[in-house]
C-alpha cells in the first residue's frame, strides 16, 4: 500500500529548493501548472525513475533550505522523481540529520559520544538546555568526527545558502554564538593542528598537511602531486593493479581486505559500466582521519580516486561524504572544480584520452552507511540497509554494476605505492601489515590528533607520542565496534595480526584513552545506546539484540559482583546471537566493547 499526503502543497521556497536541483518541472505530472495537453498521458516517467538516485540530494536540498521536510515538500519531490511517497518517507526518516516534523531553522548538534562524553558533553548539553535560545533546536548527536577538539558542537542554519559553524572545544557561550550567528563565529583552527607530527620528516601520508595550501592545486603539484597518476598512465591498468597487489596494501577501514585483489576482481568483470565509490562516511566514534585528509590534502584524494578508476575501468566515481563535515565538503568541492578546470578530471584526463569524473554525495547521519552495500543503497535513493552477499560488490555493486569501494585512507596509500614502488612500500611495516597507518588518538591524552606510524609500532609508543595523562584506566582500540585493553598492555603491536593475537582489534585505527575520572559503566551504556540508535532494524538479531543489551546495562549500571551476574550472563548470550546471526558488521561487533570491558577490565566486579 502506498502512502499519500492528500492535499498537502509545497511552499514556494520548497518548490524552489527542489527545482534548483532538478530543474523546472516539464509537465503537470511533475507538479507544474496543469494544462489540457498534460492530462492525456504521462511523459518522462522512465527518465524520472532513472533519477531515483537524486532522492537523497533532494532531501538535502529541502532540509538545507527549510530546516525540515514537510509532507507537501516530500510529495513534490516524489512527483518530480516518480518515487512512491511511502518509500521516500522511509528514506527521509532513516537519517538522523533530517526531520519530517516542524523544527526551528537552526539546529545545534552537540556530540555526546565517547570522546566528548569524557570531555564534559553532559554538562555542555545541560547548560544549553537550561537556557533555551529562541529559534534554535538543540539535538544530542552521535560522534561529529571532531574528537581531537572535544567536546564538539555543529550548528546548521537553514536558508539559501545554508550556513554552518563548528564550536570545538565548545562552551555554552561559543555554541550559542555558532547557532545564532554562524557567520560571526570564530573560524575553525587550521587542519594542521589535528596533526601533532605536521611538518616532521619521514611522514608519507601526512607529509603535505600543514605544508601545502589545501586550496592550491599548483602548491599540491609543486609538492609531488600528480606524479603518481602520470606513473599510472605509464604502467597501464594491469600494471597499476600489479603494483598495488605486490605492495600488500589492505583496506584501512577495518576489514583489511587486500586492495589489489578487490581491484583485479572489479576490472575483470565483463559487465559495464564499472563504478568507483570512495567511502568517506567515517561514522565510527573516535574516527576523524579521513576528515583531516580531505581538509588538509584534498587533491591527494582526487588523484588517488582517479588512479583507482583508471585501474578498474571506471569512468564515474562517487565520494560519499559525511553530512557532519561541512569544511571537508567545501574543500573537496573547490578541489574538484579546480581539477576539472585544469584537465585533471573530465573527458580527457591529462591529455590521455581517458575520461573520469567524481560526484559528491552527502550522507545525512547514519552509521550503517559506512557498510559498503548500505552505502550503495543510500546513493541509489533507498534506505541505507545492508544487502545480502553474495553477490559481492565487485560483481553487482552500485546500480547493479561492478563496483570497487575503498575508504579515504586506503586510497591515498596508492600514491606512495606508485611513487616509491611496491617493494619499497612493502618494506615499511610488517610482512602481513605493510605500509604506514594513521591512528586517531583522543581522550585522556595531552596531544590528541592523527598520528602516522609504520605498522608494527606498539601501543605504548603511540601513547607516549600523544602524552597519556596520569590515572589511565583503559584504552579503547577500534572505536565503539572495537575492544578495551588494559593500561599495562602497552606492548600490543599495532598490526591487524598483532591485535588479533592479543584478543582485540585494530579496526579503523581508533585509540581512545580514558583515565579514572571517566565512569566505565556509563561509557559502556553510551556504546550500547549508540548501537541501538544506529541499528537499521533490518535483521532481528541486531534490532532486538542491541535493545536487550542496552536494557541489561541499564539494570546493572549501579550493581557489581553477584548482583550483576545474571544480567552479564544474559549479555553474553545476546552478544553471541548478534555476532553469529546479524547480517552485517554492526550487529556482529555491537557486543565487542562490552565483552572486553567485562572480561579484560572487570567492569562490574
Secondary structure, 3 states (H helix, E strand, C coil): CCCCCCCCCCCHHHHHHHHHHHCCCCCHHHCCCCCHHHHCCCCCHHHHHCCHHHHHHHHHHHHHHHCCCCHHHHHHHHHHHCCCHHHHHHHHCCCCCCCCCCCCCEEEEEECCHHHHHCCHHHHHHHHHHCCCCCEEEEEECCCCCHHHCCEEEEEECCCCCEEEEEECCCHHHHHHHHHCCCCCCCCCCHHHHCCCCCCCCCCCCCCCCCCCCCCHHHHHHCCCCHHHHHHHHHHHHHHHHHHHHHCCECCCCCCCEHHHHHHHHHCCCCCCEEEEEEECCCCCCCCHHHHHHHHCHHHHHHHHHHHHHHHCEEEEEEEECCCCHHHHHHHHHHHHHHHHCCCCECCHHHCCCCEEEEEEECCCCHHHHCHHHHHHHHHCCCCCCCCCCCCCCCCCHHHCCEEEEEHHHHHHHHHHHHHCHHHHHCCECCCCECEEEEEEEECECCCEEEEEECCCEHHHHHHHHCECCCEEEEEECHHHCEEECCCCCCCECCHHHHHHCCCCCCCCEEEEEECCCCHHHHHHHHHHHHHHHCCCCCHHHHHHHHHHHHHHHHHCCCCCHHHHHHHHHHHHHHHHHHHHCCCHHHHHCCHHHHHHHHHHCCCC
